[in-house]
Amino acid sequence: MEVSKKDRRICRELIHRALEKECERFVKSTRRLASKPIPLAELNEPYREDNRQSVEGPWHKIYIQIFKRVYNYDRHVGHRYNNSYGSHWLDVIKELYLDKLVTARI
C-alpha cells in the first residue's frame, strides 16, 4: 500500500512520540527498581555459597535485574521500531495504537 508524503510525515511523528513515551516509562520504572531500599539485614548478610555456587549480594541482584530489563527492552525497541519504514509504517502504527501509545486523535 502506497503512503502519501503527508501521511508518512504523520507516521514518523506518531512513531517518534510513541518511542519517547515507551522510553519514559522504561526509565521511570527502572529508576524505581534501582532506588528500591534494601533491608539492612540483607546488606549485612555475610558472603556464602550454596552447592558451591556463590549467592549474589543484594546490589548484584538489582544489577542483574536492571541488566535483564535493559537487554529485553532493547530487543523490544529494535523489533518494533527498526522496521518502521515505508510499507511497515501502518503495521507499526497499528501495534502502537493497540498498546495505547498513540490514540485516534492526532
Protein Blocks (a to p, Z undefined) as FASTA:
>chain_A
ZZdfklmmmmmmmmmmmmmmmmmmmmmmmmmmmmpccdfklmmpccddeehiacddfklm
mmmmmmmmmmmmmmmmmmmmmmmghjlmmmmmmmmmmnopacfbZZ
